[in-house]
Every structure is written in structure tokens, then in C-alpha cells.
Amino acid sequence: MRRAAILFVLVAAACSNDKDPEDVPFKGWELGDTGGAQKKTDDTPPPDPDAGSTAWVPVPNTSKVTSTGRLSSCCSALRGAARSASDKGARQMNERAAQVCEAKLADVRAGKTTEAKALSEVRLSLLRDAPSACR
């Protein structure tokens, strides 16, 4: 019963006798007499972004990356794994992955790729599990 009374009070408060606003200024779409939406033609164009604007605009991929710690340690771990590998196949695989890692390290330092993407590509060059430094 209490819930019904609260619901009735809320509905009565929402249904007031106030008229709906008709002449509210709004820029955008308007409904015409045809019932379809039409774009207003009297809108002013947006201001030119180069007209006196001194706001700083960032330019992507122009800064050199100096922090490549994870990738560098991965390359070191791959070189160490190549030196300590017992069979020739594992040694060659780790040496090749170390070469790929060094090339990707140069790309990251030049800003051509991200460190996460480079680590992913190094892991893909291995045929087995990567050292823990490369994860």
C-alpha cells in the first residue's frame, strides 16, 4: 500500500499542468511539415581552427623513445640462451631471435614501432617458449 501511494505521488508530480516549451533555441535537426528531419540552413559555420589559435596540437610518432628496458633485457636473455643452449638447433633459433630483437630495438628507438609490439614480434620469431624477460 505504501508503494502504491509513493508511486501515485511521483506520477502526480510528473504530470503537472505546465505547458511544454515550444520556442527553445536549438541548432541541429528540425522536423518540417513533411514529417522528415531536415538540416537547418541558417546555422553559422564553425570557426576556422587556424584563425588565431595557438593551441598545442600533438603530432604522433615524432618523439624518440628512450625507455626500452624490457626489450633490451629480452635481447640480452636471448643472447644468453643462445650461448648456453645444448643443441645446435636451439642455439640457432635463439641467435636468430636475438638478431630480430636487436632490429626491433633499433625500430623502437627510432619511434617506428612500440615496445609492446616489438616484444610480440620477437616472441613470434621463437619456435618455443620465450625467456621470462621477453614475456
C-alpha positions, 0 to 999 in steps of 0.5 A: 500500500505504501508503494502504491501511494509513493508511486501515485505521488511521483506520477502526480508530480510528473504530470503537472499542468505546465505547458511544454516549451515550444520556442527553445533555441536549438541548432541541429535537426528540425522536423518540417511539415513533411514529417522528415528531419531536415538540416537547418540552413541558417546555422553559422559555420564553425570557426576556422581552427587556424584563425588565431589559435595557438593551441598545442596540437600533438603530432604522433610518432615524432618523439624518440623513445628512450625507455626500452628496458624490457626489450633490451633485457629480452635481447640480452636473455636471448643472447644468453640462451643462445650461448648456453643452449645444448643443441645446435638447433636451439642455439640457432633459433635463439641467435636468430631471435636475438638478431630480430630483437636487436632490429626491433630495438633499433625500430623502437628507438627510432619511434617506428614501432612500440615496445609492446609490439616489438616484444610480440614480434620477437616472441613470434620469431621463437619456435618455443617458449620465450625467456621470462624477460621477453614475456 
